[in-house]
Amino acid sequence: MRYYYPDYFDSFKCIGGMECPDSCCHIWQITVDKKTLKKYNRVKGQLGSRMRKKIDKKTGNIEPHGEENRCEFLNDNNLCDIVLELGEDYLCHTCHTHPRHEEVYHNVRERSLAITCPIVCKELLLREEPVIIKLKEDNKKDMFDKYFDAPLYEQLLYIRNSMLNVVQDRQIDIFKRMVLILGMAHDIERRIIKRKSRKHNSFINKIIPFYPEFLLKEKEEIDKIVSAYSNVSVYSQITLHMIDEVASFTIKKLFTDMIFTLCTMEALKNTWIPYLQSIINIRSQMDDKEYESCQIEFSKQITSTQLEQLLFYFVYLYGCTATYDGFFLAKIKMAVTNTLIIRELWFMKWLEDNKTLSTDAKAEMAHWFVREVENSDENLEQWDSLMQRNSRFSLEILIKICSYLAR
Ligand code: SF4
């Protein structure tokens, strides 16, 4: 088994309790795994009967309560009653590992620390040096999986790692780096589609899927794309052919449309949609000239390193998930869009707080947005499909925004 993980993965320590600005034990549905559920069934006393009453026997779902959908076992001091009474060994798999996340591929695990945790998010934003992805191997093996497209995963791994090098190329403006990886993803996806059309459609392959290796010619094409988009000179070619000069009122509208789309998704925290609506109201009252001059002022206040850390995090997390559906461009659009939206949320917060913005405030906005999108399977699926189909997230629009911000 191969394990990939960012170099800061093992250093995380949960601070928990009242110290944590936004405990992870509320807002989302926590499901107890079967093994732990059996253990809970043997717990005696008051805690045991609470467990049997509040945890669904079939699904393992813990019934949340209160306005904030708090976990039943999270007490008023924001500490877990299960840990206090029985110790950490009694935590279910989700609670034991969170915010450690594992993307599962055949014989490969890609590990990350979810920035849905405000502490992880803040530590990432405070980090100056580029993140390194490490590799560890052992002799474990998964059972054979006939549905896993191994040749595609290995290609995507190579492409994603090359893309991460572009993301960390500090010689290039951060928004230009975004355009380069979008262009790379667009051209690569075409090669993935071309290879898919070579798949055998015979009767036997309908029962046993067949995933052909990439041809040498296809690998050479991919190499050429990767190396072309690793060079900043491509940026001017892309923007020259794709867009005219972009006005600030267009950018203001494009961002407002994106924020509006977020309002149509399931809200995990009941203050999320009212907050987004208040932002939309402020933006609608804002003069276009004022928006532009504030954007210029704001650009000088934030460092591209923080945007790079976010972009790196999202590209690493989403890139190879295209193994399962082939929609590689949508995954990279999602990474770029998330980073741009977080930046725009920071911009609005900076305006709201009289042009000040602390790292704590940045972490608060970033982790909140990511929690809303990633902690709901329904939202994550919808977000992915919006990237595939919705014109508000088209390649042209994303490039327009990036080229405006790169000026
Ligand atoms: S959000 Fe992070 S620091 Fe807070 S309780 Fe959860 S894992 Fe711990």
Residues whose N, C-alpha, C, O or C-beta is under 5 A from the ligand:
A	BS01	SF4	C14 I15 G16 C20 D22 S23 C24 H98 P99 C117 P118 I119
